[in-house]
Amino acid sequence: MTESEEPMASPDEADFLDRFAELREVATAAGGLVKVEVDGTSDLVGLVIDPRAMRLASEELAAAVREAFGRARAAAQERAMQAVPDVLRQETPELTAMLRDIEADARGNMNEILLAANELTARLDRLMRQGNQR
């Protein structure tokens, strides 16, 4: 079978794939100052940082983002596994590789977010110091 001759997904499989793609989980950290939303593939689809969170040290803010992301990702993975039809739960090398790729992508996205949060916090720290010096 060539790539262009891939079998069509059955209606049940198509419904499952749609539900999986639409799955969302939200988690918070730092007393609700950081809110993270992930989809069924653990990709970050939303991040809200309350302006009051900028008073946190950059390390605390980064830890809060990691914490919220970890909680949301764990919840999404749990819900996703519950939604997987039994036939698809059989582990195959292809599935294992795909899951590793998804995890690697999610970690890469998280690292980018943490770098941006650290840069933002450092900038805010500098601005606040400049404002205090005037």
Solvent accessible surface area in square Angstrom, and as a share of the most:
residue,aa,sasa,rsa
1,M,173,0.77
2,T,83,0.48
3,E,152,0.68
4,S,107,0.69
5,E,104,0.46
6,E,119,0.54
7,P,105,0.66
8,M,182,0.81
9,A,51,0.39
10,S,48,0.31
11,P,107,0.68
12,D,112,0.58
13,E,72,0.32
14,A,39,0.30
15,D,78,0.41
16,F,11,0.05
17,L,98,0.49
18,D,83,0.43
19,R,134,0.49
20,F,44,0.18
21,A,62,0.48
22,E,124,0.56
23,L,13,0.06
24,R,100,0.37
25,E,29,0.13
26,V,74,0.43
27,A,13,0.10
28,T,55,0.32
29,A,5,0.04
30,A,38,0.29
31,G,87,0.83
32,G,44,0.43
33,L,34,0.17
34,V,0,0.00
35,K,86,0.37
36,V,1,0.00
37,E,48,0.22
38,V,0,0.00
39,D,20,0.10
40,G,5,0.05
41,T,42,0.24
42,S,2,0.01
43,D,48,0.25
44,L,38,0.19
45,V,66,0.38
46,G,22,0.21
47,L,62,0.31
48,V,86,0.50
49,I,36,0.18
50,D,33,0.17
51,P,108,0.68
52,R,135,0.49
53,A,0,0.00
54,M,32,0.14
55,R,184,0.67
56,L,43,0.21
57,A,45,0.35
58,S,25,0.16
59,E,124,0.56
60,E,95,0.43
61,L,0,0.00
62,A,5,0.04
63,A,43,0.33
64,A,6,0.05
65,V,1,0.00
66,R,119,0.43
67,E,77,0.35
68,A,0,0.00
69,F,5,0.02
70,G,24,0.23
71,R,127,0.47
72,A,0,0.00
73,R,56,0.20
74,A,60,0.46
75,A,37,0.29
76,A,0,0.00
77,Q,80,0.35
78,E,98,0.44
79,R,110,0.40
80,A,6,0.05
81,M,102,0.46
82,Q,120,0.53
83,A,33,0.25
84,V,22,0.13
85,P,47,0.29
86,D,113,0.59
87,V,102,0.58
88,L,72,0.36
89,R,109,0.40
90,Q,125,0.56
91,E,137,0.61
92,T,57,0.33
93,P,109,0.68
94,E,126,0.56
95,L,44,0.22
96,T,32,0.19
97,A,49,0.38
98,M,103,0.46
99,L,86,0.43
100,R,161,0.59
101,D,89,0.46
102,I,41,0.21
103,E,69,0.31
104,A,61,0.47
105,D,87,0.45
106,A,0,0.00
107,R,129,0.47
108,G,31,0.30
109,N,50,0.26
110,M,13,0.06
111,N,88,0.45
112,E,117,0.52
113,I,26,0.13
114,L,18,0.09
115,L,113,0.56
116,A,60,0.46
117,A,5,0.04
118,N,56,0.28
119,E,97,0.43
120,L,75,0.37
121,T,0,0.00
122,A,38,0.29
123,R,136,0.50
124,L,45,0.23
125,D,45,0.23
126,R,116,0.42
127,L,110,0.55
128,M,103,0.46
129,R,138,0.50
130,Q,90,0.40
131,G,46,0.44
132,N,126,0.64
133,Q,148,0.66
134,R,232,0.85
